[in-house]
């Protein structure tokens, strides 16, 4: 029942992990912004963990449960940033300066945690990733990505300039 949504959240975890590996500095800045130590390579390390867990979640309900825990940790991170009202340019999730923590981000992480834990609890017998499930998830993931690009970078890509 939760397989398709869990696949989408696995893909999202892999995408954000790759973004952190490519551009780990925003995670370090976000840590410093919340008063935590700026650990060198923290972004890259977290990114490798995300890619590993997101990929393993395709094959293991235990990894899927760990993925749910990661989303819960990310939700706590965003909640703390919002409650402390720290002006962060980025929470570090996408390796970009223009992705500050938001209530929608918090909700997305909570949904990700709930869906993936529910899929893990559903059991390995029900957590099968047939070609149809993966295909649907990929189509949805591409659609979400394209919507994100249009909403965040659409004007810039179209050459529209603010006056």
N, C-alpha and C positions, 0 to 999 in steps of 0.2 A: 504494500500500500504506500509506503514512504520511499520506495526505491528510487523513483525518478527524481524526487526532490533531493534525496540524499546524494545522488550522483551530481546534481547541479551544485550542491554545496561542496562536494569533493573537488569538482572542477574549479570552483571559485577559490578554494583553499590553495590549489595548485597554482592558479594564476597569481594570487597575491603573494604566494611564496616565491615564485620566480621574480616578481617585481621587487621583493625585498633583497633577493640575491643580487639582482642587477643594480639596485640603488639602495644600499643598506643605511645610508646616512640619516634618512628621515626617522628611522626607528631610534637611532642614537640621540637625535635632537628631541624627539618626543620623550624619551626617558629623562633627559636633562631638564626638559620643560616641566616635568612633574616632580622634579627634585630628586630623582633617582640617579645613580651613577651612570655615566655615559660609557658603556662597555664597548670597547672596540669589537667590531665584527658581530655585534649582537643582532643587527638586522639580517645579516647573511646567515647566521646560525638559526635564527627563528625561521627564515625563509626555507632553509634546508629541511627543518623539522616539518614545516607545512607541506612542502612538496612530497616528502616521504610519507607522512600520515595520509594526505589526500590521495596519493597513489595506492597505498596499501589498503585504504578503505574500499577500493573496488573489489578486493579479494578476501577481506576479513571483517567479520562483525566486531572483533576486538578493536581493530584499527578504527572502525567506524565509531565505536564508543569513545575512543581517544579523540577522534575528530570532534565529537560533540563536546567533550571537555575543553578542547582548544577554543571552540566557539564561545563557550561559557566564560573562559578566561578573557577572551577578547571583549566580551560584553562587559565584564567587570572593569577592564581597562578603560573602555569608552565611558562607562558610567562615572568612574572616578575622575576622569578628565573633565566631564561635563559638570559634575558636582563641585569640583574645585575651581571651576570657571577659569581654567588656565588657557590663555590665548595661544593655542597650538595651531600652526599653519597646517600641520598634518598629524594624524595619529600614527603614521608610519605604515599603514596598511598597504598602500599601493605604490610606495616609493616615490611619491610626488608631494610637492609642497602645498597643493591646493585640495587636499582631502582632509579637512579638519573633522574632529569628532562631532557627531550630530545625534539627535534622538532617533532619526531614521536608521543610522548606522547601528545604534544600540539595538533597535528592534530587529534588524537584519541578523545580527549576531545571535540574539535570543531565539529567533526562528531557526537559524542554522543549528544551534545547540539542540533544540527540541526535536527537529526533524531527524537529525542524525542519530540521536540517542534512541528515538522511537524506532528507527530502522534497525539499529543494533539489537534492541530488545525484541523486535519482531522475530529475530532468530536467523541463523545462517541458512536454514531451509527456505526462508522467504526472501533472503537477500541475494537474489540471483540477478546478474546483470546480463540479460540477453541483448542481442543486437538491437532489438526494438527499443529497449529502455535507454541504452547508450545513445542511439540515434536521436531519440526525442530530447534527451538531456543536452546533447551537443547543439541541436537546433535552438533550444531555449537559451542555452548559454551564449551562443552567437548573437541571438536577438537581444539579450540583456546587454551584452558588450556593445553592440551597435547603438542601442538606445543611450547607453552611458556616454559613448563617444559623441553622439549628436548633442546630448544635453550639456556636456562639459566643454567640448572642443569644437562643436559644430560651427559656431560663428567664426572662430579663428580659421578653421579649415576652409570655410566658404570665402574667406578673405574679407569678411565684414569687420569694420573697425568702429570702435566707439568714438563718438564725437563729443 
